[in-house]
């Protein structure tokens, strides 16, 4: 028991004689800052509005700026300052981010730019709501009229362009036809290749088998300027290589 008491007294003496650490501070751990959340609005999707805004910048604002349009008429929904989320974006990292009171919900124009899906993909034209697409057409016509009045030469040109490219195509029949055209394009290319490949193969076979006729054909191509001498020389080398491989003598 006595040695244990001596050990305890020695330990207490060491603790008492040890000077405190100068300047030592015990700080609580830094709290993790949560990732910035997107703004929410009861009647306007921020995600879809962002997709529309990107399209507006690329397809409307930049072309208009290149044409010399510096200001937008009152009531133009594509004016960046009228964006419902413009104040939220302009606030940067400020904690006082808010949405613009009375601003334009760009998500309402998603049909005009074909980005009504949450991921920004084009909507399926096969599932077309006639009433909704009619409303989108009216909204598009109004926007084009307000942003590009017919009173100016430049704005009149943009008015005609966007009315034709954006508004007039907002029709279920037009959208379905465009969808079918997109689906049919790869098939038509495949069919064209299926027709051309046998023709090209037959032409090459004739080039290999008929020396005299192929020589005259190649001379005709050079004389008409449709083929260079180097290209014809390379073609002749390929022909002779193929003929030697299949065992055909020159006749």
C-alpha positions as YAML, in Angstrom:
chain: A
units: angstrom
residues:
- id: 1
  name: UNK
  ca: [0.00, 0.00, 0.00]
- id: 2
  name: UNK
  ca: [2.82, 2.43, 0.83]
- id: 3
  name: UNK
  ca: [4.52, 2.27, -2.61]
- id: 4
  name: UNK
  ca: [1.18, 2.98, -4.24]
- id: 5
  name: UNK
  ca: [0.76, 6.05, -2.02]
- id: 6
  name: UNK
  ca: [4.23, 7.27, -3.01]
- id: 7
  name: UNK
  ca: [3.40, 6.87, -6.68]
- id: 8
  name: UNK
  ca: [0.19, 8.86, -6.25]
- id: 9
  name: UNK
  ca: [1.99, 11.70, -4.43]
- id: 10
  name: UNK
  ca: [4.69, 11.80, -7.13]
- id: 11
  name: UNK
  ca: [2.06, 12.02, -9.88]
- id: 12
  name: UNK
  ca: [0.29, 14.90, -8.10]
- id: 13
  name: UNK
  ca: [3.63, 16.73, -7.73]
- id: 14
  name: UNK
  ca: [4.33, 16.37, -11.47]
- id: 15
  name: UNK
  ca: [0.92, 17.80, -12.37]
- id: 16
  name: UNK
  ca: [1.33, 20.71, -9.97]
- id: 17
  name: UNK
  ca: [4.82, 21.60, -11.19]
- id: 18
  name: UNK
  ca: [4.01, 21.45, -14.91]
- id: 19
  name: UNK
  ca: [3.45, 25.03, -16.25]
- id: 20
  name: UNK
  ca: [0.31, 25.63, -18.26]
- id: 21
  name: UNK
  ca: [0.63, 25.79, -22.03]
- id: 22
  name: UNK
  ca: [0.90, 29.47, -22.97]
- id: 23
  name: UNK
  ca: [-1.56, 30.65, -25.59]
- id: 24
  name: UNK
  ca: [-3.26, 27.29, -25.83]
- id: 25
  name: UNK
  ca: [-6.87, 27.55, -26.90]
- id: 26
  name: UNK
  ca: [-9.42, 24.84, -27.22]
- id: 27
  name: UNK
  ca: [-11.75, 25.75, -30.09]
- id: 28
  name: UNK
  ca: [-14.94, 23.95, -30.93]
- id: 29
  name: UNK
  ca: [-14.98, 22.18, -34.31]
- id: 30
  name: UNK
  ca: [-15.95, 24.35, -37.26]
- id: 31
  name: UNK
  ca: [-19.53, 23.62, -38.21]
- id: 32
  name: UNK
  ca: [-20.08, 22.25, -41.70]
- id: 33
  name: UNK
  ca: [-21.71, 24.81, -43.97]
- id: 34
  name: UNK
  ca: [-24.59, 23.19, -45.81]
- id: 35
  name: UNK
  ca: [-24.64, 23.35, -49.60]
- id: 36
  name: UNK
  ca: [-26.50, 26.30, -51.02]
- id: 37
  name: UNK
  ca: [-30.09, 25.43, -51.77]
- id: 38
  name: UNK
  ca: [-31.88, 26.52, -54.91]
- id: 39
  name: UNK
  ca: [-34.65, 29.07, -54.48]
- id: 40
  name: UNK
  ca: [-38.17, 27.79, -54.33]
- id: 41
  name: UNK
  ca: [-41.36, 29.41, -55.53]
- id: 42
  name: UNK
  ca: [-44.91, 28.09, -55.16]
- id: 43
  name: UNK
  ca: [-45.79, 28.67, -58.82]
- id: 44
  name: UNK
  ca: [-42.48, 28.68, -60.70]
- id: 45
  name: UNK
  ca: [-39.85, 25.97, -61.14]
- id: 46
  name: UNK
  ca: [-36.34, 27.32, -60.71]
- id: 47
  name: UNK
  ca: [-34.79, 24.36, -62.58]
- id: 48
  name: UNK
  ca: [-36.97, 24.79, -65.67]
- id: 49
  name: UNK
  ca: [-36.60, 28.58, -65.50]
- id: 50
  name: UNK
  ca: [-32.84, 28.11, -65.56]
- id: 51
  name: UNK
  ca: [-33.05, 25.96, -68.70]
- id: 52
  name: UNK
  ca: [-35.27, 28.57, -70.39]
- id: 53
  name: UNK
  ca: [-32.95, 31.39, -69.32]
- id: 54
  name: UNK
  ca: [-29.98, 29.60, -70.91]
- id: 55
  name: UNK
  ca: [-31.91, 29.23, -74.17]
- id: 56
  name: UNK
  ca: [-33.06, 32.86, -74.06]
- id: 57
  name: UNK
  ca: [-29.48, 34.04, -73.63]
- id: 58
  name: UNK
  ca: [-28.17, 31.94, -76.52]
- id: 59
  name: UNK
  ca: [-31.07, 32.25, -78.98]
- id: 60
  name: UNK
  ca: [-32.47, 35.73, -78.26]
- id: 61
  name: UNK
  ca: [-30.30, 37.99, -76.12]
- id: 62
  name: UNK
  ca: [-26.96, 37.37, -77.85]
- id: 63
  name: UNK
  ca: [-28.31, 37.67, -81.44]
- id: 64
  name: UNK
  ca: [-30.18, 40.82, -80.44]
- id: 65
  name: UNK
  ca: [-27.04, 42.31, -78.88]
- id: 66
  name: UNK
  ca: [-25.03, 41.57, -82.03]
- id: 67
  name: UNK
  ca: [-27.71, 43.39, -84.02]
- id: 68
  name: UNK
  ca: [-27.34, 46.47, -81.82]
- id: 69
  name: UNK
  ca: [-30.35, 46.07, -79.52]
- id: 70
  name: UNK
  ca: [-29.24, 47.43, -76.13]
- id: 71
  name: UNK
  ca: [-32.53, 47.99, -74.31]
- id: 72
  name: UNK
  ca: [-35.78, 46.06, -74.16]
- id: 73
  name: UNK
  ca: [-39.27, 47.55, -74.44]
- id: 74
  name: UNK
  ca: [-41.43, 47.69, -71.35]
- id: 75
  name: UNK
  ca: [-43.30, 44.44, -70.87]
- id: 76
  name: UNK
  ca: [-40.80, 42.24, -72.72]
- id: 77
  name: UNK
  ca: [-40.68, 38.98, -70.74]
- id: 78
  name: UNK
  ca: [-37.21, 38.14, -72.05]
- id: 79
  name: UNK
  ca: [-35.68, 41.25, -70.48]
- id: 80
  name: UNK
  ca: [-33.14, 39.77, -68.00]
- id: 81
  name: UNK
  ca: [-34.07, 42.32, -65.35]
- id: 82
  name: UNK
  ca: [-37.63, 40.96, -65.26]
- id: 83
  name: UNK
  ca: [-36.58, 37.40, -64.45]
- id: 84
  name: UNK
  ca: [-38.36, 36.22, -61.29]
- id: 85
  name: UNK
  ca: [-35.07, 34.88, -59.92]
- id: 86
  name: UNK
  ca: [-32.86, 37.76, -61.08]
- id: 87
  name: UNK
  ca: [-32.53, 39.36, -57.62]
- id: 88
  name: UNK
  ca: [-31.68, 35.95, -56.15]
- id: 89
  name: UNK
  ca: [-28.87, 35.54, -58.69]
- id: 90
  name: UNK
  ca: [-27.60, 39.10, -58.30]
- id: 91
  name: UNK
  ca: [-27.33, 38.75, -54.50]
- id: 92
  name: UNK
  ca: [-24.37, 36.38, -54.88]
- id: 93
  name: UNK
  ca: [-23.62, 34.72, -51.54]
- id: 94
  name: UNK
  ca: [-25.72, 37.20, -49.57]
- id: 95
  name: UNK
  ca: [-28.10, 35.73, -47.03]
- id: 96
  name: UNK
  ca: [-30.80, 38.16, -48.15]
- id: 97
  name: UNK
  ca: [-31.53, 36.42, -51.43]
- id: 98
  name: UNK
  ca: [-35.11, 36.90, -52.54]
- id: 99
  name: UNK
  ca: [-37.14, 36.50, -55.70]
- id: 100
  name: UNK
  ca: [-38.28, 39.53, -57.66]
- id: 101
  name: UNK
  ca: [-41.77, 40.68, -56.80]
- id: 102
  name: UNK
  ca: [-43.89, 40.65, -59.95]
- id: 103
  name: UNK
  ca: [-41.09, 39.11, -62.00]
- id: 104
  name: UNK
  ca: [-41.55, 36.87, -65.03]
- id: 105
  name: UNK
  ca: [-41.53, 33.10, -64.52]
- id: 106
  name: UNK
  ca: [-39.45, 31.94, -67.47]
- id: 107
  name: UNK
  ca: [-40.64, 28.38, -66.87]
- id: 108
  name: UNK
  ca: [-43.95, 29.49, -68.42]
- id: 109
  name: UNK
  ca: [-42.08, 29.69, -71.75]
- id: 110
  name: UNK
  ca: [-40.57, 26.19, -71.62]
- id: 111
  name: UNK
  ca: [-42.76, 24.99, -74.51]
- id: 112
  name: UNK
  ca: [-41.44, 27.80, -76.69]
- id: 113
  name: UNK
  ca: [-37.89, 26.49, -76.24]
- id: 114
  name: UNK
  ca: [-38.74, 22.81, -75.85]
- id: 115
  name: UNK
  ca: [-37.29, 22.38, -72.34]
- id: 116
  name: UNK
  ca: [-40.29, 21.56, -70.18]
- id: 117
  name: UNK
  ca: [-38.60, 18.50, -68.65]
- id: 118
  name: UNK
  ca: [-36.89, 18.96, -65.28]
- id: 119
  name: UNK
  ca: [-33.60, 17.83, -66.81]
- id: 120
  name: UNK
  ca: [-33.86, 20.29, -69.69]
- id: 121
  name: UNK
  ca: [-34.67, 17.69, -72.32]
- id: 122
  name: UNK
  ca: [-37.17, 18.43, -75.03]
- id: 123
  name: UNK
  ca: [-40.70, 17.33, -74.31]
- id: 124
  name: UNK
  ca: [-42.23, 14.40, -76.17]
- id: 125
  name: UNK
  ca: [-44.25, 15.81, -79.07]
- id: 126
  name: UNK
  ca: [-46.26, 12.57, -79.23]
- id: 127
  name: UNK
  ca: [-47.86, 13.55, -75.91]
- id: 128
  name: UNK
  ca: [-49.27, 16.89, -76.96]
- id: 129
  name: UNK
  ca: [-51.93, 18.74, -74.97]
- id: 130
  name: UNK
  ca: [-53.84, 20.86, -77.50]
- id: 131
  name: UNK
  ca: [-55.12, 23.32, -74.90]
- id: 132
  name: UNK
  ca: [-51.69, 23.77, -73.32]
- id: 133
  name: UNK
  ca: [-49.93, 24.16, -76.67]
- id: 134
  name: UNK
  ca: [-52.51, 26.74, -77.81]
- id: 135
  name: UNK
  ca: [-51.88, 28.74, -74.64]
- id: 136
  name: UNK
  ca: [-48.13, 28.47, -75.23]
- id: 137
  name: UNK
  ca: [-48.61, 29.74, -78.79]
- id: 138
  name: UNK
  ca: [-50.54, 32.77, -77.55]
- id: 139
  name: UNK
  ca: [-47.91, 33.48, -74.90]
- id: 140
  name: UNK
  ca: [-45.18, 33.21, -77.54]
- id: 141
  name: UNK
  ca: [-46.96, 35.59, -79.94]
- id: 142
  name: UNK
  ca: [-47.42, 38.13, -77.15]
- id: 143
  name: UNK
  ca: [-43.78, 37.90, -76.07]
- id: 144
  name: UNK
  ca: [-42.46, 38.34, -79.61]
- id: 145
  name: UNK
  ca: [-44.75, 41.32, -80.19]
- id: 146
  name: UNK
  ca: [-43.63, 43.01, -76.96]
- id: 147
  name: UNK
  ca: [-39.91, 42.31, -77.33]
- id: 148
  name: UNK
  ca: [-39.66, 42.97, -81.08]
- id: 149
  name: UNK
  ca: [-42.18, 45.61, -82.17]
- id: 150
  name: UNK
  ca: [-42.88, 46.06, -85.86]
- id: 151
  name: UNK
  ca: [-42.02, 49.76, -85.72]
- id: 152
  name: UNK
  ca: [-38.26, 49.26, -86.19]
- id: 153
  name: UNK
  ca: [-36.40, 47.68, -89.10]
- id: 154
  name: UNK
  ca: [-34.18, 45.43, -86.96]
- id: 155
  name: UNK
  ca: [-36.89, 44.47, -84.49]
- id: 156
  name: UNK
  ca: [-39.30, 43.78, -87.36]
- id: 157
  name: UNK
  ca: [-36.82, 41.29, -88.81]
- id: 158
  name: UNK
  ca: [-36.44, 39.55, -85.44]
- id: 159
  name: UNK
  ca: [-40.22, 39.59, -85.03]
- id: 160
  name: UNK
  ca: [-40.69, 37.66, -88.27]
- id: 161
  name: UNK
  ca: [-37.84, 35.26, -87.49]
- id: 162
  name: UNK
  ca: [-38.95, 34.27, -83.98]
- id: 163
  name: UNK
  ca: [-42.61, 34.21, -84.91]
- id: 164
  name: UNK
  ca: [-41.79, 31.69, -87.61]
- id: 165
  name: UNK
  ca: [-39.22, 29.63, -85.69]
- id: 166
  name: UNK
  ca: [-40.74, 29.66, -82.21]
- id: 167
  name: UNK
  ca: [-44.45, 30.48, -82.29]
- id: 168
  name: UNK
  ca: [-45.85, 29.05, -85.51]
- id: 169
  name: UNK
  ca: [-44.43, 25.59, -84.76]
- id: 170
  name: UNK
  ca: [-46.40, 25.41, -81.50]
- id: 171
  name: UNK
  ca: [-49.06, 23.16, -82.98]
- id: 172
  name: UNK
  ca: [-49.63, 19.51, -82.10]
- id: 173
  name: UNK
  ca: [-49.75, 18.42, -85.75]
- id: 174
  name: UNK
  ca: [-46.54, 20.28, -86.56]
- id: 175
  name: UNK
  ca: [-44.77, 18.85, -83.53]
- id: 176
  name: UNK
  ca: [-45.85, 15.31, -84.38]
- id: 177
  name: UNK
  ca: [-44.65, 15.69, -87.98]
- id: 178
  name: UNK
  ca: [-41.33, 17.03, -86.78]
- id: 179
  name: UNK
  ca: [-41.02, 14.10, -84.41]
- id: 180
  name: UNK
  ca: [-41.71, 11.62, -87.21]
- id: 181
  name: UNK
  ca: [-39.17, 13.39, -89.40]
- id: 182
  name: UNK
  ca: [-36.48, 13.01, -86.73]
- id: 183
  name: UNK
  ca: [-37.25, 9.31, -86.39]
- id: 184
  name: UNK
  ca: [-37.32, 8.70, -90.15]
- id: 185
  name: UNK
  ca: [-33.99, 10.39, -90.91]
- id: 186
  name: UNK
  ca: [-31.68, 7.53, -89.81]
- id: 187
  name: UNK
  ca: [-33.82, 4.99, -91.72]
- id: 188
  name: UNK
  ca: [-33.60, 6.95, -94.97]
- id: 189
  name: UNK
  ca: [-29.81, 7.24, -94.65]
- id: 190
  name: UNK
  ca: [-29.53, 3.50, -94.04]
- id: 191
  name: UNK
  ca: [-31.71, 2.80, -97.06]
- id: 192
  name: UNK
  ca: [-29.57, 5.09, -99.20]
- id: 193
  name: UNK
  ca: [-26.41, 3.28, -98.13]
- id: 194
  name: UNK
  ca: [-28.04, -0.08, -98.84]
- id: 195
  name: UNK
  ca: [-28.68, 1.04, -102.42]
- id: 196
  name: UNK
  ca: [-25.31, 2.67, -103.00]
- id: 197
  name: UNK
  ca: [-23.09, -0.08, -101.63]
- id: 198
  name: UNK
  ca: [-23.96, -2.69, -104.32]
- id: 199
  name: UNK
  ca: [-23.56, -0.06, -107.03]
- id: 200
  name: UNK
  ca: [-20.14, 0.94, -105.74]
- id: 201
  name: UNK
  ca: [-19.13, -2.71, -105.42]
- id: 202
  name: UNK
  ca: [-20.19, -3.41, -109.01]
- id: 203
  name: UNK
  ca: [-18.29, -0.37, -110.25]
- id: 204
  name: UNK
  ca: [-15.15, -1.50, -108.45]
- id: 205
  name: UNK
  ca: [-15.52, -5.02, -109.84]
- id: 206
  name: UNK
  ca: [-15.78, -3.58, -113.33]
- id: 207
  name: UNK
  ca: [-12.69, -1.51, -112.70]
- id: 208
  name: UNK
  ca: [-10.75, -4.62, -111.74]
- id: 209
  name: UNK
  ca: [-12.01, -7.01, -114.41]
- id: 210
  name: UNK
  ca: [-12.17, -4.76, -117.44]
- id: 211
  name: UNK
  ca: [-8.75, -3.18, -117.88]
- id: 212
  name: UNK
  ca: [-9.36, -1.43, -121.20]
- id: 213
  name: UNK
  ca: [-12.70, 0.08, -120.20]
- id: 214
  name: UNK
  ca: [-11.42, 1.14, -116.79]
- id: 215
  name: UNK
  ca: [-8.38, 2.80, -118.38]
- id: 216
  name: UNK
  ca: [-10.62, 4.84, -120.66]
- id: 217
  name: UNK
  ca: [-12.91, 5.73, -117.76]
- id: 218
  name: UNK
  ca: [-9.99, 6.93, -115.64]
- id: 219
  name: UNK
  ca: [-8.59, 8.95, -118.54]
- id: 220
  name: UNK
  ca: [-11.99, 10.56, -118.97]
- id: 221
  name: UNK
  ca: [-12.05, 11.52, -115.28]
- id: 222
  name: UNK
  ca: [-8.62, 13.13, -115.56]
- id: 223
  name: UNK
  ca: [-9.51, 14.94, -118.77]
- id: 224
  name: UNK
  ca: [-12.71, 16.38, -117.31]
- id: 225
  name: UNK
  ca: [-10.96, 17.52, -114.16]
- id: 226
  name: UNK
  ca: [-13.10, 15.31, -111.91]
- id: 227
  name: UNK
  ca: [-10.04, 13.42, -110.62]
- id: 228
  name: UNK
  ca: [-6.37, 14.28, -110.22]
- id: 229
  name: UNK
  ca: [-3.53, 12.34, -111.80]
- id: 230
  name: UNK
  ca: [-2.33, 11.23, -108.37]
- id: 231
  name: UNK
  ca: [-5.75, 9.86, -107.44]
- id: 232
  name: UNK
  ca: [-5.99, 7.93, -110.71]
- id: 233
  name: UNK
  ca: [-2.48, 6.54, -110.24]
- id: 234
  name: UNK
  ca: [-3.42, 5.29, -106.78]
- id: 235
  name: UNK
  ca: [-6.57, 3.71, -108.19]
- id: 236
  name: UNK
  ca: [-4.53, 1.89, -110.84]
- id: 237
  name: UNK
  ca: [-2.16, 0.53, -108.21]
- id: 238
  name: UNK
  ca: [-5.09, -0.79, -106.17]
- id: 239
  name: UNK
  ca: [-6.56, -2.36, -109.30]
- id: 240
  name: UNK
  ca: [-3.36, -4.20, -110.19]
- id: 241
  name: UNK
  ca: [-2.92, -5.38, -106.60]
- id: 242
  name: UNK
  ca: [-6.43, -6.81, -106.51]
- id: 243
  name: UNK
  ca: [-6.02, -8.46, -109.93]
- id: 244
  name: UNK
  ca: [-2.76, -10.08, -108.83]
- id: 245
  name: UNK
  ca: [-4.38, -11.29, -105.62]
- id: 246
  name: UNK
  ca: [-7.31, -12.98, -107.39]
- id: 247
  name: UNK
  ca: [-5.03, -14.33, -110.17]
- id: 248
  name: UNK
  ca: [-6.38, -12.35, -113.13]
- id: 249
  name: UNK
  ca: [-3.91, -11.61, -115.91]
- id: 250
  name: UNK
  ca: [-3.98, -8.34, -117.81]
- id: 251
  name: UNK
  ca: [-5.82, -8.82, -121.13]
...
